[in-house]
Amino acid sequence: MREPHSWADIDTDALRHNLQRARICAPGRRVCAVIKANAYGHGVHTVARALQPVFLADDLFAVATLNEALILRHTASRETILVLRGPLDADELAVLVHGGFHWVLHSRWQAEMLKSWLHKHPAIQQVSLNIWLKINTGMNRLGVPVDDLHDIWPWLQSLKLPGERVLMSHFATADEHDHVLAAHQQTEFDRIVTRLPDAAHCSRSLSASAGIVSWPQAHHDIVRPGIMLYGASPMADTDGSHYNLKPVMSLKARLLTINHVKAGDTVGYGATYYCQQDTPIGVIGIGYGDGYPRHAPSGTPVMIYAQGKVWEAPLAGRVSMDMLTVDLTGIPANPGDEVLLWGQAWGSVLPADRIARYAGTIAYELFCQITSRVRFNS
């Protein structure tokens, strides 16, 4: 097989380390490992296979959609899988129920659909109904409004079908330290579930990654680590290393050539980078066609392994579809040298969080937008 121009090394040991960090932050809680969106771009089958051996008896996976759950089932046939968006119609509902999936009920219309479906299938007696009732505590995205709980909750409790019932919500601002809305949501969630009749036996879940590392009072029974599993920080303006997280994805490419650009000349589309002096410009074989952010500005760092040392070089000019360019001043690089776009290599770390800040985005997006042109190694 030809050597790729761009590739991503997936460190499954780092993945398992990060899961253990979640357990340390939230001791004694069940873990619901979030591996939606192809495990945040890391490869759902690779991630599921790596985590299964270190799962405890009650741990589970979470994905966004039924289709993701069916794909995951091929790898995790014995694991519990939660579908975070729940069913979109009665056909999906039937697959979720008969397939033994856990699923989120987040809207009145879903409750009405479930009621109608059960009415049409009165013979169902032993099928488990594993429902996570999502309550809107301030995110105002998915979640049953408090006013609707007064009839939805008693009806759910009246069902005699076996299965687990979980009460959950989701923080909107847990990634911002001491944000007033996060404190309000925690208080509101506790107030609501405490007042629900016959809810004492139900597990509760509020915290995803940001809540795990910064809101210990909101850990409840089940925590839902997502971005922290992949080594990036769930908190704004920090890197994953702040929480002893290790990068799982290391995105790499090779130096294609070096151009010696004269002072006064420009580099790349739009002629946005002006060389103040004669400048060696390295051309690297990766671009937005591979998923590197097009909007990463000049100055965004990459790391180059050249002459047995690690060097940091800044982007010089716009990112194009297949290539990007860097200023190699003072760096003894040669075509073919390896380049790290984010992750860890050669004993050095270039956090995805850092690249995201340069690009005006978040590590979540960097990971999820990697394209099929990038070869994955694990």
C-alpha positions as a Markdown table, in Angstrom:
| # | Residue | x | y | z |
|---|---|---|---|---|
| 1 | Met | 0.0 | 0.0 | 0.0 |
| 2 | Arg | 1.3 | 3.4 | -0.9 |
| 3 | Glu | 2.2 | 5.7 | 2.0 |
| 4 | Pro | -0.6 | 8.2 | 2.5 |
| 5 | His | -0.1 | 12.0 | 2.3 |
| 6 | Ser | -2.2 | 12.3 | 5.5 |
| 7 | Trp | -3.1 | 9.9 | 8.2 |
| 8 | Ala | -4.4 | 9.8 | 11.8 |
| 9 | Asp | -2.9 | 7.6 | 14.5 |
| 10 | Ile | -5.4 | 6.5 | 17.1 |
| 11 | Asp | -3.9 | 5.7 | 20.5 |
| 12 | Thr | -6.3 | 3.3 | 22.2 |
| 13 | Asp | -4.2 | 3.2 | 25.4 |
| 14 | Ala | -4.8 | 7.0 | 25.7 |
| 15 | Leu | -8.5 | 6.4 | 25.1 |
| 16 | Arg | -8.6 | 3.9 | 28.0 |
| 17 | His | -6.5 | 6.3 | 30.2 |
| 18 | Asn | -9.1 | 9.0 | 29.6 |
| 19 | Leu | -11.9 | 6.8 | 30.5 |
| 20 | Gln | -10.1 | 6.0 | 33.8 |
| 21 | Arg | -9.8 | 9.8 | 34.3 |
| 22 | Ala | -13.5 | 10.1 | 34.0 |
| 23 | Arg | -13.9 | 7.4 | 36.7 |
| 24 | Ile | -11.5 | 9.1 | 39.0 |
| 25 | Cys | -13.3 | 12.4 | 38.6 |
| 26 | Ala | -16.7 | 10.7 | 39.3 |
| 27 | Pro | -15.9 | 7.8 | 41.5 |
| 28 | Gly | -18.6 | 5.1 | 41.9 |
| 29 | Arg | -20.7 | 6.3 | 39.0 |
| 30 | Arg | -21.9 | 4.4 | 36.0 |
| 31 | Val | -20.2 | 5.5 | 32.8 |
| 32 | Cys | -22.2 | 6.1 | 29.6 |
| 33 | Ala | -19.4 | 6.5 | 27.0 |
| 34 | Val | -20.6 | 8.8 | 24.2 |
| 35 | Ile | -19.3 | 7.6 | 20.9 |
| 36 | Lys | -21.8 | 9.4 | 18.5 |
| 37 | Ala | -20.7 | 10.9 | 15.2 |
| 38 | Asn | -18.3 | 8.0 | 14.5 |
| 39 | Ala | -16.8 | 8.3 | 18.0 |
| 40 | Tyr | -16.2 | 12.1 | 17.4 |
| 41 | Gly | -14.4 | 11.2 | 14.2 |
| 42 | His | -12.1 | 8.6 | 15.8 |
| 43 | Gly | -13.8 | 5.5 | 14.3 |
| 44 | Val | -16.7 | 4.0 | 16.3 |
| 45 | His | -15.6 | 0.3 | 15.9 |
| 46 | Thr | -12.0 | 1.1 | 17.0 |
| 47 | Val | -13.2 | 3.0 | 20.0 |
| 48 | Ala | -15.9 | 0.5 | 21.0 |
| 49 | Arg | -13.5 | -2.4 | 20.8 |
| 50 | Ala | -10.9 | -0.5 | 22.8 |
| 51 | Leu | -13.3 | 0.4 | 25.6 |
| 52 | Gln | -15.3 | -2.8 | 26.0 |
| 53 | Pro | -12.5 | -4.7 | 27.9 |
| 54 | Val | -12.4 | -2.0 | 30.6 |
| 55 | Phe | -16.2 | -1.5 | 30.9 |
| 56 | Leu | -17.8 | -2.4 | 34.2 |
| 57 | Ala | -21.0 | -4.4 | 34.4 |
| 58 | Asp | -23.4 | -1.5 | 34.2 |
| 59 | Asp | -21.5 | 0.8 | 31.8 |
| 60 | Leu | -23.0 | 1.6 | 28.4 |
| 61 | Phe | -22.4 | 3.4 | 25.1 |
| 62 | Ala | -24.4 | 6.4 | 23.8 |
| 63 | Val | -24.9 | 7.4 | 20.2 |
| 64 | Ala | -27.1 | 10.0 | 18.6 |
| 65 | Thr | -29.3 | 8.1 | 16.2 |
| 66 | Leu | -30.9 | 4.7 | 15.6 |
| 67 | Asn | -28.7 | 4.2 | 12.5 |
| 68 | Glu | -25.6 | 4.8 | 14.6 |
| 69 | Ala | -26.9 | 2.3 | 17.2 |
| 70 | Leu | -27.4 | -0.4 | 14.5 |
| 71 | Ile | -23.9 | 0.2 | 13.2 |
| 72 | Leu | -22.4 | 0.0 | 16.7 |
| 73 | Arg | -24.4 | -3.2 | 17.4 |
| 74 | His | -22.1 | -5.0 | 15.0 |
| 75 | Thr | -19.1 | -4.4 | 17.3 |
| 76 | Ala | -20.8 | -4.1 | 20.6 |
| 77 | Ser | -23.4 | -6.8 | 20.4 |
| 78 | Arg | -23.5 | -7.4 | 24.2 |
| 79 | Glu | -23.3 | -3.9 | 25.4 |
| 80 | Thr | -26.1 | -1.6 | 26.3 |
| 81 | Ile | -26.6 | 1.2 | 23.8 |
| 82 | Leu | -28.4 | 4.5 | 24.4 |
| 83 | Val | -29.9 | 6.5 | 21.5 |
| 84 | Leu | -29.8 | 10.1 | 22.5 |
| 85 | Arg | -32.2 | 11.5 | 20.0 |
| 86 | Gly | -34.8 | 8.8 | 20.5 |
| 87 | Pro | -37.2 | 7.6 | 17.8 |
| 88 | Leu | -38.3 | 9.8 | 14.9 |
| 89 | Asp | -41.4 | 7.7 | 14.1 |
| 90 | Ala | -43.2 | 4.5 | 15.0 |
| 91 | Asp | -41.0 | 2.4 | 12.8 |
| 92 | Glu | -37.9 | 3.6 | 14.6 |
| 93 | Leu | -39.7 | 3.1 | 17.9 |
| 94 | Ala | -40.4 | -0.5 | 17.1 |
| 95 | Val | -36.7 | -1.2 | 16.3 |
| 96 | Leu | -35.6 | 0.5 | 19.5 |
| 97 | Val | -37.9 | -1.5 | 21.7 |
| 98 | His | -37.5 | -4.9 | 20.0 |
| 99 | Gly | -33.8 | -4.4 | 19.7 |
| 100 | Gly | -33.4 | -3.8 | 23.4 |
| 101 | Phe | -31.9 | -0.4 | 23.0 |
| 102 | His | -32.1 | 2.3 | 25.6 |
| 103 | Trp | -33.5 | 5.6 | 24.2 |
| 104 | Val | -34.3 | 9.1 | 25.2 |
| 105 | Leu | -37.8 | 10.4 | 25.4 |
| 106 | His | -37.5 | 14.2 | 25.1 |
| 107 | Ser | -40.9 | 15.5 | 23.8 |
| 108 | Arg | -44.6 | 15.1 | 24.4 |
| 109 | Trp | -45.2 | 13.9 | 20.8 |
| 110 | Gln | -42.8 | 11.0 | 21.5 |
| 111 | Ala | -44.8 | 10.1 | 24.6 |
| 112 | Glu | -48.0 | 10.2 | 22.5 |
| 113 | Met | -46.4 | 8.1 | 19.8 |
| 114 | Leu | -45.3 | 5.5 | 22.4 |
| 115 | Lys | -48.8 | 5.5 | 23.9 |
| 116 | Ser | -50.4 | 4.9 | 20.4 |
| 117 | Trp | -47.8 | 2.2 | 19.6 |
| 118 | Leu | -48.4 | 0.3 | 22.8 |
| 119 | His | -52.2 | 0.5 | 22.2 |
| 120 | Lys | -51.7 | -1.0 | 18.7 |
| 121 | His | -49.6 | -3.8 | 20.2 |
| 122 | Pro | -51.4 | -5.0 | 23.3 |
| 123 | Ala | -49.8 | -8.4 | 23.1 |
| 124 | Ile | -46.4 | -7.0 | 24.1 |
| 125 | Gln | -45.9 | -8.1 | 27.7 |
| 126 | Gln | -42.2 | -9.1 | 28.1 |
| 127 | Val | -40.4 | -6.6 | 25.9 |
| 128 | Ser | -38.2 | -4.3 | 28.0 |
| 129 | Leu | -38.9 | -0.6 | 27.8 |
| 130 | Asn | -35.7 | 1.2 | 28.6 |
| 131 | Ile | -36.5 | 4.9 | 28.6 |
| 132 | Trp | -34.3 | 7.9 | 29.6 |
| 133 | Leu | -36.7 | 10.8 | 30.3 |
| 134 | Lys | -35.0 | 14.0 | 29.3 |
| 135 | Ile | -36.1 | 17.1 | 31.2 |
| 136 | Asn | -35.6 | 20.6 | 29.9 |
| 137 | Thr | -33.9 | 22.5 | 32.7 |
| 138 | Gly | -32.7 | 25.4 | 30.6 |
| 139 | Met | -30.9 | 24.1 | 27.5 |
| 140 | Asn | -34.1 | 24.6 | 25.5 |
| 141 | Arg | -33.1 | 22.2 | 22.9 |
| 142 | Leu | -34.4 | 18.6 | 23.6 |
| 143 | Gly | -36.2 | 17.9 | 26.8 |
| 144 | Val | -39.7 | 17.6 | 28.2 |
| 145 | Pro | -40.9 | 20.9 | 29.7 |
| 146 | Val | -41.6 | 20.8 | 33.4 |
| 147 | Asp | -45.3 | 21.5 | 32.8 |
| 148 | Asp | -45.6 | 18.3 | 30.6 |
| 149 | Leu | -44.1 | 16.1 | 33.3 |
| 150 | His | -47.2 | 16.1 | 35.4 |
| 151 | Asp | -49.0 | 13.8 | 33.0 |
| 152 | Ile | -46.1 | 12.1 | 31.1 |
| 153 | Trp | -44.4 | 10.9 | 34.2 |
| 154 | Pro | -47.4 | 9.2 | 35.9 |
| 155 | Trp | -48.3 | 7.5 | 32.7 |
| 156 | Leu | -44.7 | 6.2 | 32.2 |
| 157 | Gln | -44.8 | 4.9 | 35.8 |
| 158 | Ser | -48.1 | 3.2 | 35.2 |
| 159 | Leu | -46.6 | 1.0 | 32.4 |
| 160 | Lys | -46.1 | -2.6 | 33.6 |
| 161 | Leu | -43.4 | -3.4 | 31.1 |
| 162 | Pro | -40.0 | -4.3 | 32.5 |
| 163 | Gly | -36.9 | -2.1 | 31.8 |
| 164 | Glu | -34.9 | 0.7 | 33.2 |
| 165 | Arg | -36.1 | 4.2 | 33.7 |
| 166 | Val | -33.5 | 7.1 | 33.9 |
| 167 | Leu | -34.1 | 10.8 | 34.6 |
| 168 | Met | -31.7 | 13.0 | 32.7 |
| 169 | Ser | -31.0 | 16.5 | 31.6 |
| 170 | His | -28.1 | 18.3 | 29.8 |
| 171 | Phe | -26.0 | 21.3 | 30.8 |
| 172 | Ala | -25.9 | 24.3 | 28.4 |
| 173 | Thr | -22.9 | 26.1 | 30.0 |
| 174 | Ala | -21.0 | 23.6 | 32.2 |
| 175 | Asp | -17.9 | 24.4 | 30.1 |
| 176 | Glu | -17.8 | 27.9 | 31.6 |
| 177 | His | -16.6 | 28.0 | 35.2 |
| 178 | Asp | -19.3 | 29.2 | 37.7 |
| 179 | His | -21.8 | 30.2 | 35.0 |
| 180 | Val | -25.1 | 31.1 | 36.6 |
| 181 | Leu | -27.2 | 29.0 | 34.2 |
| 182 | Ala | -25.2 | 25.8 | 35.0 |
| 183 | Ala | -25.9 | 26.4 | 38.7 |
| 184 | His | -29.6 | 27.0 | 37.9 |
| 185 | Gln | -29.9 | 23.9 | 35.9 |
| 186 | Gln | -28.3 | 21.7 | 38.5 |
| 187 | Thr | -30.7 | 23.2 | 41.2 |
| 188 | Glu | -33.7 | 22.9 | 38.9 |
| 189 | Phe | -32.9 | 19.2 | 38.0 |
| 190 | Asp | -32.5 | 18.2 | 41.6 |
| 191 | Arg | -35.8 | 20.1 | 42.5 |
| 192 | Ile | -37.8 | 18.5 | 39.7 |
| 193 | Val | -36.7 | 14.9 | 40.2 |
| 194 | Thr | -37.0 | 15.1 | 43.9 |
| 195 | Arg | -40.6 | 16.1 | 43.6 |
| 196 | Leu | -41.6 | 13.5 | 41.0 |
| 197 | Pro | -43.6 | 10.8 | 42.7 |
| 198 | Asp | -42.1 | 7.3 | 42.9 |
| 199 | Ala | -38.8 | 8.5 | 41.3 |
| 200 | Ala | -36.5 | 7.5 | 44.1 |
| 201 | His | -35.7 | 4.2 | 42.4 |
| 202 | Cys | -34.8 | 5.8 | 39.1 |
| 203 | Ser | -31.2 | 6.5 | 38.2 |
| 204 | Arg | -30.3 | 10.1 | 37.4 |
| 205 | Ser | -27.9 | 11.6 | 34.8 |
| 206 | Leu | -26.9 | 15.2 | 34.3 |
| 207 | Ser | -23.2 | 15.5 | 33.7 |
| 208 | Ala | -21.3 | 15.1 | 30.4 |
| 209 | Ser | -17.6 | 15.8 | 30.2 |
| 210 | Ala | -17.7 | 19.4 | 31.5 |
| 211 | Gly | -19.9 | 18.4 | 34.4 |
| 212 | Ile | -17.6 | 15.5 | 35.2 |
| 213 | Val | -14.5 | 17.7 | 35.6 |
| 214 | Ser | -16.1 | 20.8 | 37.1 |
| 215 | Trp | -19.5 | 20.1 | 38.7 |
| 216 | Pro | -19.0 | 17.2 | 41.2 |
| 217 | Gln | -22.2 | 18.0 | 42.9 |
| 218 | Ala | -24.0 | 17.1 | 39.6 |
| 219 | His | -22.5 | 13.7 | 39.0 |
| 220 | His | -25.6 | 11.8 | 40.3 |
| 221 | Asp | -25.8 | 8.1 | 39.3 |
| 222 | Ile | -24.6 | 8.1 | 35.6 |
| 223 | Val | -22.0 | 10.3 | 33.9 |
| 224 | Arg | -21.7 | 10.7 | 30.2 |
| 225 | Pro | -18.1 | 11.4 | 29.1 |
| 226 | Gly | -17.7 | 12.4 | 25.5 |
| 227 | Ile | -15.0 | 14.8 | 24.4 |
| 228 | Met | -12.8 | 14.0 | 27.4 |
| 229 | Leu | -12.5 | 10.4 | 26.2 |
| 230 | Tyr | -10.7 | 11.7 | 23.1 |
| 231 | Gly | -8.2 | 13.8 | 25.1 |
| 232 | Ala | -9.6 | 17.3 | 24.5 |
| 233 | Ser | -10.7 | 19.6 | 27.2 |
| 234 | Pro | -14.4 | 20.0 | 27.8 |
| 235 | Met | -13.8 | 23.5 | 29.4 |
| 236 | Ala | -13.3 | 26.7 | 27.4 |
| 237 | Asp | -9.8 | 28.1 | 27.1 |
| 238 | Thr | -8.0 | 25.1 | 28.5 |
| 239 | Asp | -6.2 | 22.1 | 27.1 |
| 240 | Gly | -6.9 | 18.4 | 27.9 |
| 241 | Ser | -3.6 | 18.1 | 29.7 |
| 242 | His | -5.0 | 20.4 | 32.4 |
| 243 | Tyr | -7.2 | 17.4 | 33.4 |
| 244 | Asn | -4.4 | 14.8 | 32.7 |
| 245 | Leu | -6.1 | 13.8 | 29.5 |
| 246 | Lys | -4.1 | 12.3 | 26.6 |
| 247 | Pro | -4.6 | 13.0 | 22.9 |
| 248 | Val | -6.2 | 10.0 | 21.2 |
| 249 | Met | -6.0 | 11.3 | 17.6 |
| 250 | Ser | -2.7 | 12.4 | 16.1 |
| 251 | Leu | -3.2 | 13.9 | 12.7 |
| 252 | Lys | -0.1 | 13.8 | 10.5 |
| 253 | Ala | 1.0 | 14.6 | 7.0 |
| 254 | Arg | 4.3 | 14.9 | 5.0 |
| 255 | Leu | 6.3 | 17.8 | 3.7 |
| 256 | Leu | 5.9 | 17.8 | -0.1 |
| 257 | Thr | 8.4 | 20.4 | -1.1 |
| 258 | Ile | 10.1 | 23.6 | 0.0 |
| 259 | Asn | 9.9 | 26.8 | -2.1 |
| 260 | His | 12.3 | 29.7 | -1.6 |
| 261 | Val | 10.1 | 32.7 | -1.8 |
| 262 | Lys | 11.6 | 36.1 | -2.4 |
| 263 | Ala | 11.0 | 39.1 | -0.2 |
| 264 | Gly | 8.0 | 41.0 | -1.4 |
| 265 | Asp | 6.3 | 38.0 | -2.9 |
| 266 | Thr | 3.1 | 36.4 | -1.6 |
| 267 | Val | 2.0 | 32.9 | -0.8 |
| 268 | Gly | -1.2 | 31.0 | -1.6 |
| 269 | Tyr | -4.8 | 31.9 | -2.6 |
| 270 | Gly | -5.7 | 35.5 | -2.2 |
| 271 | Ala | -2.1 | 36.5 | -1.8 |
| 272 | Thr | -2.8 | 37.0 | 1.9 |
| 273 | Tyr | 0.7 | 36.1 | 3.2 |
| 274 | Tyr | 3.4 | 38.7 | 2.3 |
| 275 | Cys | 7.0 | 37.7 | 2.8 |
| 276 | Gln | 8.9 | 40.4 | 4.5 |
| 277 | Gln | 12.2 | 38.7 | 3.7 |
| 278 | Asp | 13.4 | 35.7 | 1.6 |
| 279 | Thr | 11.5 | 32.9 | 3.2 |
| 280 | Pro | 11.6 | 29.1 | 2.9 |
| 281 | Ile | 8.0 | 28.0 | 2.5 |
| 282 | Gly | 7.1 | 24.4 | 3.2 |
| 283 | Val | 4.2 | 22.8 | 1.4 |
| 284 | Ile | 2.4 | 20.1 | 3.4 |
| 285 | Gly | 0.2 | 17.4 | 1.9 |
| 286 | Ile | -3.0 | 18.1 | 3.9 |
| 287 | Gly | -5.8 | 20.6 | 3.5 |
| 288 | Tyr | -9.5 | 21.2 | 4.0 |
| 289 | Gly | -10.2 | 18.2 | 1.7 |
| 290 | Asp | -8.8 | 16.1 | 4.5 |
| 291 | Gly | -10.7 | 18.0 | 7.2 |
| 292 | Tyr | -8.0 | 20.5 | 8.3 |
| 293 | Pro | -9.9 | 23.8 | 9.0 |
| 294 | Arg | -9.8 | 26.1 | 6.1 |
| 295 | His | -10.2 | 29.1 | 8.4 |
| 296 | Ala | -7.1 | 28.4 | 10.4 |
| 297 | Pro | -5.1 | 31.7 | 10.0 |
| 298 | Ser | -1.5 | 32.3 | 9.3 |
| 299 | Gly | 0.4 | 31.7 | 12.5 |
| 300 | Thr | -1.4 | 28.5 | 13.5 |
| 301 | Pro | 1.3 | 26.1 | 14.6 |
| 302 | Val | 2.3 | 22.7 | 13.2 |
| 303 | Met | 5.1 | 20.5 | 14.4 |
| 304 | Ile | 7.8 | 19.1 | 12.1 |
| 305 | Tyr | 10.2 | 16.3 | 12.8 |
| 306 | Ala | 13.4 | 17.2 | 11.1 |
| 307 | Gln | 17.1 | 16.2 | 11.7 |
| 308 | Gly | 16.1 | 14.3 | 14.8 |
| 309 | Lys | 14.4 | 17.2 | 16.5 |
| 310 | Val | 10.9 | 18.6 | 16.8 |
| 311 | Trp | 10.3 | 22.1 | 15.4 |
| 312 | Glu | 7.2 | 24.3 | 15.5 |
| 313 | Ala | 6.3 | 26.2 | 12.3 |
| 314 | Pro | 3.5 | 28.7 | 11.7 |
| 315 | Leu | 1.0 | 28.5 | 8.8 |
| 316 | Ala | 1.8 | 31.0 | 6.1 |
| 317 | Gly | -1.2 | 31.8 | 3.9 |
| 318 | Arg | -4.6 | 30.2 | 3.3 |
| 319 | Val | -5.3 | 26.6 | 3.7 |
| 320 | Ser | -6.3 | 25.1 | 0.4 |
| 321 | Met | -8.1 | 21.8 | -0.4 |
| 322 | Asp | -5.1 | 19.5 | -0.7 |
| 323 | Met | -2.2 | 21.5 | 0.9 |
| 324 | Leu | -1.2 | 24.1 | 3.4 |
| 325 | Thr | 2.0 | 26.2 | 3.6 |
| 326 | Val | 4.2 | 27.0 | 6.5 |
| 327 | Asp | 7.2 | 29.3 | 7.2 |
| 328 | Leu | 10.3 | 27.1 | 7.7 |
| 329 | Thr | 12.7 | 29.9 | 8.7 |
| 330 | Gly | 15.4 | 28.3 | 10.8 |
| 331 | Ile | 14.1 | 24.8 | 10.4 |
| 332 | Pro | 16.4 | 22.3 | 8.6 |
| 333 | Ala | 13.5 | 20.4 | 7.0 |
| 334 | Asn | 13.4 | 18.3 | 3.9 |
| 335 | Pro | 10.7 | 16.9 | 1.6 |
| 336 | Gly | 9.3 | 13.8 | 3.2 |
| 337 | Asp | 9.6 | 14.9 | 6.8 |
| 338 | Glu | 6.6 | 14.1 | 9.0 |
| 339 | Val | 4.4 | 16.9 | 10.2 |
| 340 | Leu | 2.0 | 16.8 | 13.2 |
| 341 | Leu | -1.2 | 18.9 | 12.8 |
| 342 | Trp | -2.5 | 18.1 | 16.2 |
| 343 | Gly | -2.1 | 15.3 | 18.8 |
| 344 | Gln | 1.2 | 13.8 | 20.1 |
| 345 | Ala | 4.4 | 12.5 | 18.5 |
| 346 | Trp | 8.1 | 12.3 | 19.1 |
| 347 | Gly | 7.6 | 13.1 | 22.8 |
| 348 | Ser | 5.8 | 16.3 | 22.0 |
| 349 | Val | 2.1 | 17.4 | 22.2 |
| 350 | Leu | 0.3 | 19.8 | 20.0 |
| 351 | Pro | -3.2 | 20.0 | 21.6 |
| 352 | Ala | -6.2 | 20.0 | 19.3 |
| 353 | Asp | -7.7 | 22.5 | 21.7 |
| 354 | Arg | -4.8 | 24.9 | 20.8 |
| 355 | Ile | -5.4 | 24.5 | 17.1 |
| 356 | Ala | -9.2 | 25.0 | 17.6 |
| 357 | Arg | -8.6 | 28.3 | 19.4 |
| 358 | Tyr | -6.5 | 29.6 | 16.4 |
| 359 | Ala | -9.2 | 28.5 | 14.0 |
| 360 | Gly | -12.0 | 30.0 | 16.1 |
| 361 | Thr | -13.7 | 26.7 | 16.7 |
| 362 | Ile | -13.7 | 23.7 | 19.2 |
| 363 | Ala | -11.8 | 20.4 | 19.2 |
| 364 | Tyr | -15.1 | 18.6 | 18.7 |
| 365 | Glu | -15.5 | 20.1 | 15.2 |
| 366 | Leu | -11.8 | 19.4 | 14.3 |
| 367 | Phe | -12.2 | 15.8 | 15.1 |
| 368 | Cys | -15.6 | 15.3 | 13.4 |
| 369 | Gln | -14.7 | 16.9 | 10.1 |
| 370 | Ile | -11.8 | 14.6 | 9.3 |
| 371 | Thr | -12.6 | 13.1 | 5.8 |
| 372 | Ser | -12.3 | 9.6 | 4.3 |
| 373 | Arg | -9.1 | 10.7 | 2.5 |
| 374 | Val | -7.2 | 10.4 | 5.8 |
| 375 | Arg | -6.0 | 6.9 | 6.6 |
| 376 | Phe | -6.6 | 5.8 | 10.2 |
| 377 | Asn | -4.0 | 3.7 | 12.1 |
| 378 | Ser | -4.8 | 2.1 | 15.4 |
